[in-house]
Amino acid sequence: MTEEKKNPETADLDKRDLNNPRDRDALKKAADDFLKSRKAEAMEEVADEEEINPFAHLVDENAALKDQLLRLAADMENLRKRTLRDVADAKTYAVTNFARDMLGVSDNLRRALDAIPAESLVEDSGLKGLADGVDLTERSMLQALERHGVTKLDPEGQKFDPNFHQAMFEVPNPDVPNNTVVQVVQTGYAIGDRVLRPALVGVSKGGAARAPEADDQAKDA
């Protein structure tokens, strides 16, 4: 009772009545005082830590900056590699659509030559000269495509590869390993490691399974 008279603000808070404005103010003041004291204590603790190790925050900042620089360097290296790969692909495959169209023109030239009867070439020298010119044009066109990365697919004797060959028919032949290309109906072409036009082929059926060594020898040939 004596303490409450001497310092009414520090009376037992549990006995305060929240419905009483004076008690609510006292409780609020007590809470504010407590928070201020805890904040001051926390600031003193931080100050003490900085006094003990004044370079601790510099070490942390340096580690964070180093981590950011390493991540940035890795991102830039990945970007550089991706850019080089995109440039190489663009250089290799830029002529893909043009090359495919030119193959159609080459096919038409070959069909024109095949349509000329052999006896007509012997009897008519003018027609023979025209046919030679068409043949030279076809070969020059294919050579130009080859200089730009277009390669010819001639898979006869090789194992059928659905990535580069298109099977048109099967040829029953027990003397030839099964699934071997025995006839090429139309030559195929590739550009880089991509197929430009699959080779139209006939494949064997009924023979023994093809040995891996035979596949390697056929590819080397």
Phi, psi and omega in degrees: 000321180294316181296323181294327178286322181291320183218083185295336183287339183257018178295166182303119184290335180296338183267003180287147178256116183293341178281349180267120181304321181294319178293321178298319178296321180295317178296318180296318179296320179296319179294317179297317179298320181294316180295319179297319181293321179292322178296318179296320178296320180295319179295323178295321179296318179297316180298320178296320180295319180294326177292323180291316181225085186292344182259008183298316181291331177291322177296317179296316179297319179297319179295320179294317178296320178298318179297318179296319180293320178296318178295319179295319179296320179294319178297319180293322178294319177297320178295320180296314180296318180295322179294317178298320179293319179295320179295318179296318178295319179297321180292321183284317189254010181297329185265014186303306183295319178297316180297320180296320178294320180292331176295324176297319177295317178298320178298319180294322177297318180294320179296321178298319179293319182292336181281347181278123178298143182298322181293331178292325178294328180284320185280328186246108181291327178295317178295324178297318178295322178295317180296320178297321179295319178295319178297318178296321178297317180297314182293323178295321179295316180293324177294321177296319178295322179295324178294339179257023172094003179273125182244149182275140176255114178235083193271012183301130182090353180264166175289141180297128179239110183296345178284335183234350183237151175235115183285127179259330181197167178247146180241108177296121180201103181289347182275349182248136178307140182301144176068035177255140178287117182251347180207138177250113180280319178219131181295141176258167180219150177228155175232118188065231177255018180246143179283130177269318175208123182292149176283132177273120190225164168249139185242152181283156179215136174105349180276182178289165178296144183281134180281145179301325180298323179294325177296316180296319180294322179294322179291320179295326179291000000 
